[in-house]
Amino acid sequence: MVPPLRPSYRRCGSFLAVSFLVSLLLVGLHSPTIVDDYYGLVEQLLLSVIPQPALVDTYVHLLPPVFQVSVIASGVAIAVCFRASLARRCMILVNILILLVVSVVADVSSASSC
């Protein structure tokens, strides 16, 4: 029987460090702001369904941006720190984009169903 692999503490530490640094970078960006871009995208999609700007604006600014920032930060850290081929690293980054699109659609659909 093959013994289980021992964890690489160096990789784990680098994963946590890269996640933390990318999170700080995303939160600290002033131009372009990722959070405002996300809110703008959700707002534009929601306005096409619910033509009430005051209601849409109130809903959009109640959305917590923590999920999107953590998805980007952990995805970039996985792509950078874990052993993988270049193609797999690119697929990890593409999955980040897909997850963000799903998040936008989920936020829009939850607001339009109310």
MARNU-322018 format. One record per residue (C-alpha): residue in one letter; z, x, y. Coordinates in Angstrom, 3 decimals. Each point is the difference from the previous one (the first is absolute). Example, Ala and Ser with C-alpha at 12.3 -4.5 7.8 and 13.67 -1.06 7.14 Angstrom:
REC,A,7.800,12.300,-4.500
REC,S,-0.660,1.370,3.440
This chain:
REC,M,0.000,0.000,0.000
REC,V,-0.943,1.307,3.412
REC,P,2.979,0.386,2.327
REC,P,-0.202,-1.924,3.275
REC,L,-1.165,1.866,3.055
REC,R,2.674,1.347,2.263
REC,P,-0.258,-1.284,3.538
REC,S,-1.253,2.390,2.619
REC,Y,2.697,-0.055,2.645
REC,R,-2.285,1.895,2.360
REC,R,-2.634,-2.766,-0.267
REC,C,2.624,-2.715,0.419
REC,G,1.353,1.715,3.082
REC,S,-3.468,0.496,1.449
REC,F,-0.807,-3.671,-0.670
REC,L,3.089,-1.113,1.918
REC,A,-0.690,2.461,2.820
REC,V,-3.652,-1.033,0.378
REC,S,0.935,-3.711,-0.106
REC,F,2.611,0.562,2.692
REC,L,-2.330,2.032,2.219
REC,V,-2.890,-2.475,-0.299
REC,S,2.389,-2.868,0.790
REC,L,1.231,1.840,3.089
REC,L,-3.571,0.702,1.045
REC,L,-1.065,-3.640,-0.404
REC,V,3.022,-1.341,1.863
REC,G,-0.340,2.613,2.737
REC,L,-3.709,-0.539,0.658
REC,H,-0.614,-1.432,3.420
REC,S,-3.780,-0.019,-0.062
REC,P,-1.234,-1.595,-2.228
REC,T,3.044,-1.887,-1.151
REC,I,-0.338,-1.029,-3.620
REC,V,2.416,-2.903,0.407
REC,D,-1.831,-1.462,3.006
REC,D,-3.333,0.366,-1.803
REC,Y,1.423,-1.828,-3.015
REC,Y,1.404,-2.759,2.225
REC,G,-3.349,-0.280,1.784
REC,L,-1.900,-0.357,-3.249
REC,V,2.361,-2.670,-1.322
REC,E,-0.123,-1.790,3.363
REC,Q,-3.810,-0.078,0.122
REC,L,-0.276,-1.309,-3.547
REC,L,2.707,-2.568,0.590
REC,L,-1.563,-1.212,3.252
REC,S,-3.187,-0.785,-1.921
REC,V,2.054,-2.361,-2.188
REC,I,2.622,-1.269,2.479
REC,P,-1.369,-0.178,3.566
REC,Q,3.455,0.016,1.669
REC,P,0.515,3.413,1.622
REC,A,3.663,-0.517,0.930
REC,L,0.968,-0.996,-3.525
REC,V,-2.044,2.798,-1.566
REC,D,1.395,2.632,2.370
REC,T,3.572,-1.047,-0.776
REC,Y,-0.642,0.165,-3.754
REC,V,-1.803,3.339,0.109
REC,H,2.781,1.769,1.856
REC,L,2.575,-1.235,-2.509
REC,L,-1.735,1.946,-2.793
REC,P,1.926,3.112,-1.004
REC,P,-2.239,3.106,-0.047
REC,V,2.255,1.858,-2.450
REC,F,-2.038,-0.909,-3.070
REC,Q,-3.298,1.278,1.400
REC,V,1.489,3.263,1.258
REC,S,1.731,0.639,-3.322
REC,V,-3.183,-0.722,-1.970
REC,I,-1.981,2.477,2.084
REC,A,2.727,2.652,-0.100
REC,S,0.647,-0.181,-3.733
REC,G,-3.708,-0.212,-0.816
REC,V,-0.811,3.092,2.016
REC,A,2.949,1.808,-1.576
REC,I,-1.207,-0.919,-3.506
REC,A,-3.524,1.160,0.804
REC,V,1.270,3.300,1.393
REC,C,2.908,0.904,-2.284
REC,F,-0.859,-1.130,-3.512
REC,R,-2.313,1.788,-2.375
REC,A,-3.391,-1.688,0.065
REC,S,-3.666,0.730,0.335
REC,L,-1.754,-0.474,3.330
REC,A,-1.535,-3.269,-1.231
REC,R,3.419,-1.376,-0.929
REC,R,1.424,1.022,3.349
REC,C,-2.833,-1.865,1.734
REC,M,0.631,-3.068,-2.169
REC,I,3.672,0.066,0.975
REC,L,-1.021,-0.028,3.672
REC,V,-2.476,-2.836,-0.625
REC,N,2.787,-1.972,-1.682
REC,I,2.061,0.369,3.169
REC,L,-2.789,-1.692,1.965
REC,I,-0.328,-2.746,-2.601
REC,L,3.742,-0.653,0.085
REC,L,-0.056,-0.241,3.801
REC,V,-2.871,-2.512,-0.148
REC,V,1.944,-2.054,-2.549
REC,S,3.022,0.151,2.298
REC,V,-2.042,-1.329,2.944
REC,V,-1.404,-2.834,-2.102
REC,A,3.475,-0.877,-1.321
REC,D,1.449,-0.071,3.522
REC,V,-2.837,-2.202,1.246
REC,S,0.155,-2.370,-2.960
REC,S,3.787,-0.380,0.221
REC,A,-0.291,-0.969,3.670
REC,S,-2.913,-2.370,-0.480
REC,S,1.740,-1.851,-2.839
REC,C,3.001,-0.902,2.215
